[in-house]
Amino acid sequence: MAKTPAWQRAEGKNPKGGLNAKGRASAKKQGMNLKPPAPNPKTKKDAARRKSFCARMKGMKAKNTGSKAAKDPNSRINKSLRAWNC
């Protein structure tokens, strides 16, 4: 029986939100192109990526989470928003 990729397991997830390097590497093996968070962008391209991520995730938080998860500071979505300085 095959193991699931690291990006789907706890070992590929960053405790502060998002994926760690191991999780991004396992996702890349499956054809995904994930970059690390850009909380303090140095280029205009990274700034645009951060702005897009924050807008998309805030919309997902409003639509796809219940009131309990939206208020929980330890939920994955809130950790990701904090990691990106949204």
N, C-alpha and C positions, 0 to 999 in steps of 0.2 A: 504494500500500500504506500503510495507516494505522500510525502509530507507537503503541506501547503507552503507557498512561498513565504519568505521571512516578512515581507511587507504586510501580510495578513495576520501574522502572529505577533505576540508581545515583544519578541526579541528584535523585530524590525521597526518598532515604534519608539519614538522619542518620548520619555516621560513628561517632557514639557510641551508636547503637542507635535503632530506631524510625524514624519518618518526620520529615522536616523540614517547614517550612511549605508548600513547593511540593508535596511529596508529599501532605499533607493536603488542599490545595486541589484537586489533581487527583482525589483520592478523593471529595471532596465533589461534584464535577461528575458522578460516576457514582452519586450518591445515598447515599453513605456519610456518616456523621456522626462524624468522628474528632476527638478533642480532644488537645491536647498532654499529655505526661506530667505527673503530679502527684507528684514525688518528695518534696516538702515541702508537704503539703496545708494549706490555710488554712481550709477548711470541712469540716464533717462529711461532706458529700456527696463531696468530693474524697478524704477519708480512706477512705471506704468503697470508692470506685472504685479507689484504690491497693491496698487490701487484696484486693479481688476480682481485680485484674490479677495481683498477685503470686502468689496461690494458683493461678490458672488457668495462668499461664506456668510455674510450678514443676512443675505436673503435666504440662504439655506437654513440658517439658525431660526429665522422667523417662521419659515414654512414647515420645516421638517422635524423640529424638536418639540417635545412637549414642554409644558411650563416648568416641570421639575428639572429637566436637562438644561433648559435655557438659563436657569438661575444657578445651576451647580457649577462652581468654579473648577471642578475636576473633570467635567465632561470633555470629551475629545475635541469638540468644536470650539469650546471656550479656550482650551489650551492652545489650539492652533491660532485662534485670533490673537491671543496674547503673544505667541511666538513671532507673529508678523507685525506686532505693534498696531493692531487695528483699533 
